[in-house]
Amino acid sequence: MFYNPLFDNPTKLKDQELEDKILDLSKKYWIAARMGQGMVASQIAMALEMYKDEQQRRGAEMSKKIQKKSGNDVDDLINID
């Protein structure tokens, strides 16, 4: 996945740091949007999307680990041969 070189690489952030970054950027986005700064808001939205994508990827990875651990892994149930 490509990350903007002007922002921290989200894969290197801890979960709490990632959440803090998302919260901070969300606040800044709404401030920029209310002030009529559309270009700034769109740049913030792009960064925000990058961090949210990483958060979603981590959630999916965690969910998959939990499924495997609990024995509810459906990958072995589906045979496409």
DAZIHU-V998345 format. One record per backbone hydrogen bond with DSSP energy under -0.5 kcal/mol. NH is the residue of the N-H (numbers start at 0). CO is the residue of the C=O. If there is no record, write none. Layout:
NH&CO ; NH&CO
This chain:
6&3 ; 9&7 ; 11&8 ; 12&9 ; 17&13 ; 18&14 ; 19&15 ; 20&16 ; 21&17 ; 22&18 ; 23&19 ; 24&20 ; 25&21 ; 26&22 ; 27&23 ; 28&24 ; 29&25 ; 30&26 ; 31&27 ; 32&28 ; 33&29 ; 34&30 ; 35&32 ; 36&31 ; 37&35 ; 40&36 ; 41&37 ; 42&38 ; 43&39 ; 44&40 ; 45&41 ; 46&42 ; 47&43 ; 48&44 ; 49&45 ; 50&46 ; 51&47 ; 52&48 ; 53&49 ; 54&50 ; 55&51 ; 56&52 ; 57&53 ; 58&54 ; 59&55 ; 60&56 ; 61&57 ; 62&58 ; 63&59 ; 64&60 ; 65&61 ; 66&62 ; 67&63 ; 68&64 ; 69&65 ; 70&66 ; 70&67 ; 71&66 ; 73&71 ; 75&72 ; 76&73 ; 77&73 ; 78&76 ; 79&77
